[in-house]
Each structure stands twice: as structure tokens, then as C-alpha cells.
Amino acid sequence: MEIGDTRESIVIVGGGICGLATALALHRKGIRSVVLERSNRLPATGVAIIVHLNGWRALDQLGVASLLRQTSFPILSGQLISLGSGEIEDMDVGKEELRVLKRTDLVSVLADNLPPNTVRFGCEVHSVKLNPRTSSPVLQLQDGTILNPKVVIGCDGVNSIVSNVMGIKASNIFRICVIRGFTRYPDGHEFGSEFTLTRKDDTQVGRLPMTESLVYWFMTRKHSSQDSAASKDQKLIRELGVKSVEGFPTSIIEMFKNCELDSIHLTEYVRYHAPWDIVRKPSRAGTVSLAGDAMHTMGPFLAQGGSAALEDAVVLARCLAQKTRVDLRGRGTKLMVEEALDQYVKERKTRVLRLSLQTYLIGKMFHTSSQFVKLICIVLLAVLFSESHGHTRYDCGSL
Ligand SMILES: Cc1cc2nc3c(=O)[nH]c(=O)nc-3n(C[C@H](O)[C@H](O)[C@H](O)COP(=O)(O)OP(=O)(O)OC[C@H]3O[C@@H](n4cnc5c(N)ncnc54)[C@H](O)[C@@H]3O)c2cc1C
């Protein structure tokens, strides 16, 4: 790791969706940054990501949407099937762009559009502190290297090291298990371009076609004691998945049995930042700020964490470019950077507060055993989020 080239610039910690998108957004505005990623290659855990209209708007601004659209067709309709009651309802999808992206495609396209050497792999950040005299950031890497960049953006996910500077922790847990994977149908599947969500008791299975022969699916249910034992073994995860969908239609059971084994992934417990912490706690300290899951991890119930991270990238780059006019080397820029970060945080907090509150209420409603709490959640959702898909129409604006 060369220290010289990070002394003057912006260091982004974490090369996941958010870190790469932030570096790309800055690059589009002519601002150089360096991404420090602890893995030795592009990380792409989590199989796939559902991207609604708001995410596509951000990808458009990043200049990569048209490339990514080629990898997956749009979902045009949706059905909610309740196996217990036999009810089938139309779901409100298809009016706006909705597609599923392979995470590998998303991170590769973001990374491929960055200038060479932007991402430094194998660079784990051990700690971030503010110099007590200058309040400038001081980064220590795992190998002992010390860096003194002008600006640090923590895109290091749910267990963020950078967020320690602000005292933020995603310490809350939804006790749910999510299993996800791809199933390939060599002769083509028969699901068209329809998203189906099938529910039975506490278990629900989502199925989203991506191409004529590839389907992304996910299953959520309450956490069970077998989940921890299975979580690292893909054969065991598949067995557990097949067991979890007993009593579901044959097409769903077959989809689980025939999944691509190396794609299958189990998330046991879902961590999140409480909505009130997102408002209450600072997301900037000096010239250190946060984006993506490091700032606002939320449950997966709205499929919005990744898209919110893409929005963060666009807004952050816009604010920094507007205020600092690129020159991070000049005199007096520290104050301007702080103002830019404050503007970014203010804009994003309003947005992510609503997303995380809606997600929190949905999560609580499904997973509480108290009928009273369930009722409160239903009432609050009806009052505060009467248009349940309104969040997908959000526009983060131009870069
Ligand atoms: C079950 C589940 C399903 C989901 N489905 C969807 C969906 O359909 N649509 C959607 O929009 N969102 C979805 N999400 C949310 C989405 O996955 C996250 O919001 C998104 O991945 C956040 O991206 P990120 O870059 O902020 O964090 P991450 O993807 O966690 O990336 C953080 C990066 O930082 C690196 N890193 C961490 N610590 C350090 C360190 N100390 N030094 C250097 N590097 C470090 C990591 O290696 C990693 O590469 C889902 C989440 C879950 C749990």
C-alpha cells in the first residue's frame, strides 16, 4: 500500500456496492478517490439484489444502468399467493422499472468503470480516529500502515469500523432466516416476467425471473436452531430450504431442489440500525462520514438497502462537488468539505429515516408474537405509509 497517493485524497473504506458506487460518482464529477477493500477480490456475497425505480435512477446517474439492463429483463407483474386461505392478489409491480441484478454483475460493472488502481484489495482498516489537535482523520490499516487522508467515507457495511468514530452501531436484530439462490432452467422456465410471493404461515417465498432461463428466489421465515449449523455448508442450506418449503407448490419445491448450489446463501439474523438512531446519532465527525449499510442498515423487507446505498453515492458526490469544486488540496477546504458532508447527511437522513421506519414496522409486524404490537404496526404503516410502494418513486436527483 502506497501512502503518498492517499494523503491528499478521499479514502473510501469498503469496496462493496456503496464504496464502488461512491468512487464512481466522485469520478464522474472529476474527483479522485481510493477505495480500501479488505477482501482480495471484489466481494459479491448475497446472490442478487432487487432494484426498483429509485435504484435505476441512481444507476442512470452513475452511467451504468444501460449496461446492467442487458443482464436481466424487467418484472412486469406480481402476485401474492396465500396458501392458507387460497387467496391470490395482484401485487402493485410492473408500472415502474423493477429488475433483479446478480451482485457479481453490479459490483463488476461499477468497478470496471473506475480509473485503474482505484480499488486497493487486501487493505483492511483497523481503526479510524480524529487527530485530537487538527481533527483530521487518521486511518490505521491491519498491517500497521498509517494514512492521513483529507476525507474518509465509511462504506464498510453493517459492522462498520468507521462508524465507531460517531458511536453508531447496528445492534438490533430481526430473528429471521433468509435463504437465497438462483435456479437455472436449461429449457426455459414458465414463469414469464412475473414476481410471485407465496406465503404459508410464517414462511414466504419470492420468485423473480431474471432471464428466460434464470430465476432468483428468496425464502424468509423465523430463525430456527438448525440455521446456524447449516449456514456455512451449501448442501445443508439447500436441504434446509427444501424442508422449509414443505407444503408449497411443486414448482417451488423443485426450484429449491434444482438451485445452483454455489449460489445458495443463508443469512441468519438480520441486523439493523434503529430508525431513531439514524436521526439521533451524527453521521459526520470532522471530515469523516458514512454511506450505505454503515450509515443505515435496514431489514430486507423492502429490498431497498442496496438502492439506498446507490442514492447515497450520487448525493454525496453531488454535495462534495458543489461545495469543494474539486480542489481538496487548497486552503480552507476542510470547512467546505464539512459543509458538503453536512448537506449530504441532512438530505440522506430524511430519506433513509422513512425507509428504515417502514422496514422496521414491516419487520416487527411479521415477527412479533404480540397481537397488540402487530396491530400498532399495521395502524402506523397505514397512517404513515398509505402508499406502500411510494418509496420506489424517490428520485435522488442528478449527479
Ligand atoms: C437477506 C438480505 C437481502 C437483501 N436484499 C436486497 C435487495 O433485494 N435489494 C437491495 O437494494 N438491498 C438488499 N439488501 C441490502 C443490501 O444487501 C445492502 O444494503 C448492501 O449490500 C449494502 O452495501 P454496502 O456497500 O453499504 O455494504 P456491504 O455490501 O456490506 O459492503 C461493505 C464492504 O466493506 C468491506 N469492509 C468491511 N469492513 C472493512 C474494513 N475494516 N476495511 C476494509 N474493508 C472493509 C467489506 O469486505 C465489503 O466489501 C439485502 C440484505 C439482506 C441481508
Ligand as a Chemical Component Dictionary entry (heavy atoms), coordinates in Angstrom:
data_LIG
# 
_chem_comp.id                   LIG 
_chem_comp.type                 NON-POLYMER 
_chem_comp.pdbx_formal_charge   0 
_chem_comp.three_letter_code    LIG 
# 
loop_
_chem_comp_atom.comp_id 
_chem_comp_atom.atom_id 
_chem_comp_atom.alt_atom_id 
_chem_comp_atom.type_symbol 
_chem_comp_atom.charge 
_chem_comp_atom.model_Cartn_x 
_chem_comp_atom.model_Cartn_y 
_chem_comp_atom.model_Cartn_z 
_chem_comp_atom.pdbx_ordinal 
LIG C1  C1  C 0 -31.091 -11.063 3.156  1  
LIG C2  C2  C 0 -30.859 -9.722  2.517  2  
LIG C3  C3  C 0 -31.443 -9.434  1.288  3  
LIG C4  C4  C 0 -31.266 -8.185  0.712  4  
LIG N1  N1  N 0 -31.842 -7.910  -0.496 5  
LIG C5  C5  C 0 -31.714 -6.680  -1.038 6  
LIG C6  C6  C 0 -32.356 -6.349  -2.270 7  
LIG O1  O1  O 0 -33.005 -7.184  -2.884 8  
LIG N2  N2  N 0 -32.232 -5.083  -2.745 9  
LIG C7  C7  C 0 -31.497 -4.130  -2.084 10 
LIG O2  O2  O 0 -31.415 -2.971  -2.558 11 
LIG N3  N3  N 0 -30.858 -4.421  -0.932 12 
LIG C8  C8  C 0 -30.950 -5.660  -0.398 13 
LIG N4  N4  N 0 -30.303 -5.957  0.756  14 
LIG C9  C9  C 0 -29.465 -4.926  1.391  15 
LIG C10 C10 C 0 -28.107 -4.818  0.676  16 
LIG O3  O3  O 0 -27.519 -6.089  0.577  17 
LIG C11 C11 C 0 -27.185 -3.899  1.434  18 
LIG O4  O4  O 0 -27.874 -2.740  1.802  19 
LIG C12 C12 C 0 -25.977 -3.519  0.582  20 
LIG O5  O5  O 0 -25.231 -4.646  0.242  21 
LIG C13 C13 C 0 -25.109 -2.525  1.333  22 
LIG O6  O6  O 0 -23.962 -2.272  0.604  23 
LIG P1  P1  P 0 -22.690 -1.635  1.319  24 
LIG O7  O7  O 0 -21.689 -1.461  0.242  25 
LIG O8  O8  O 0 -23.109 -0.481  2.144  26 
LIG O9  O9  O 0 -22.202 -2.745  2.359  27 
LIG P2  P2  P 0 -21.561 -4.174  2.078  28 
LIG O10 O10 O 0 -22.174 -4.793  0.885  29 
LIG O11 O11 O 0 -21.618 -4.922  3.357  30 
LIG O12 O12 O 0 -20.049 -3.855  1.729  31 
LIG C14 C14 C 0 -19.125 -3.476  2.715  32 
LIG C15 C15 C 0 -17.727 -3.715  2.158  33 
LIG O13 O13 O 0 -16.780 -3.203  3.079  34 
LIG C16 C16 C 0 -15.732 -4.139  3.252  35 
LIG N5  N5  N 0 -15.201 -3.902  4.585  36 
LIG C17 C17 C 0 -15.822 -4.094  5.778  37 
LIG N6  N6  N 0 -15.042 -3.739  6.783  38 
LIG C18 C18 C 0 -13.887 -3.305  6.235  39 
LIG C19 C19 C 0 -12.666 -2.803  6.774  40 
LIG N7  N7  N 0 -12.496 -2.670  8.104  41 
LIG N8  N8  N 0 -11.673 -2.435  5.922  42 
LIG C20 C20 C 0 -11.841 -2.546  4.565  43 
LIG N9  N9  N 0 -12.967 -3.042  4.011  44 
LIG C21 C21 C 0 -13.976 -3.399  4.826  45 
LIG C22 C22 C 0 -16.409 -5.497  3.095  46 
LIG O14 O14 O 0 -15.489 -6.503  2.745  47 
LIG C23 C23 C 0 -17.408 -5.196  1.975  48 
LIG O15 O15 O 0 -16.833 -5.367  0.714  49 
LIG C24 C24 C 0 -30.470 -7.206  1.361  50 
LIG C25 C25 C 0 -29.866 -7.510  2.587  51 
LIG C26 C26 C 0 -30.065 -8.754  3.160  52 
LIG C27 C27 C 0 -29.412 -9.050  4.480  53 
# 
loop_
_chem_comp_bond.comp_id 
_chem_comp_bond.atom_id_1 
_chem_comp_bond.atom_id_2 
_chem_comp_bond.value_order 
_chem_comp_bond.pdbx_ordinal 
LIG C1  C2  SING 1  
LIG C2  C3  SING 2  
LIG C2  C26 DOUB 3  
LIG C3  C4  DOUB 4  
LIG C4  N1  SING 5  
LIG C4  C24 SING 6  
LIG N1  C5  DOUB 7  
LIG C5  C6  SING 8  
LIG C5  C8  SING 9  
LIG C6  O1  DOUB 10 
LIG C6  N2  SING 11 
LIG N2  C7  SING 12 
LIG C7  O2  DOUB 13 
LIG C7  N3  SING 14 
LIG N3  C8  DOUB 15 
LIG C8  N4  SING 16 
LIG N4  C9  SING 17 
LIG N4  C24 SING 18 
LIG C9  C10 SING 19 
LIG C10 O3  SING 20 
LIG C10 C11 SING 21 
LIG C11 O4  SING 22 
LIG C11 C12 SING 23 
LIG C12 O5  SING 24 
LIG C12 C13 SING 25 
LIG C13 O6  SING 26 
LIG O6  P1  SING 27 
LIG P1  O7  DOUB 28 
LIG P1  O8  SING 29 
LIG P1  O9  SING 30 
LIG O9  P2  SING 31 
LIG P2  O10 DOUB 32 
LIG P2  O11 SING 33 
LIG P2  O12 SING 34 
LIG O12 C14 SING 35 
LIG C14 C15 SING 36 
LIG C15 O13 SING 37 
LIG C15 C23 SING 38 
LIG O13 C16 SING 39 
LIG C16 N5  SING 40 
LIG C16 C22 SING 41 
LIG N5  C17 SING 42 
LIG N5  C21 SING 43 
LIG C17 N6  DOUB 44 
LIG N6  C18 SING 45 
LIG C18 C19 SING 46 
LIG C18 C21 DOUB 47 
LIG C19 N7  SING 48 
LIG C19 N8  DOUB 49 
LIG N8  C20 SING 50 
LIG C20 N9  DOUB 51 
LIG N9  C21 SING 52 
LIG C22 O14 SING 53 
LIG C22 C23 SING 54 
LIG C23 O15 SING 55 
LIG C24 C25 DOUB 56 
LIG C25 C26 SING 57 
LIG C26 C27 SING 58 
# 
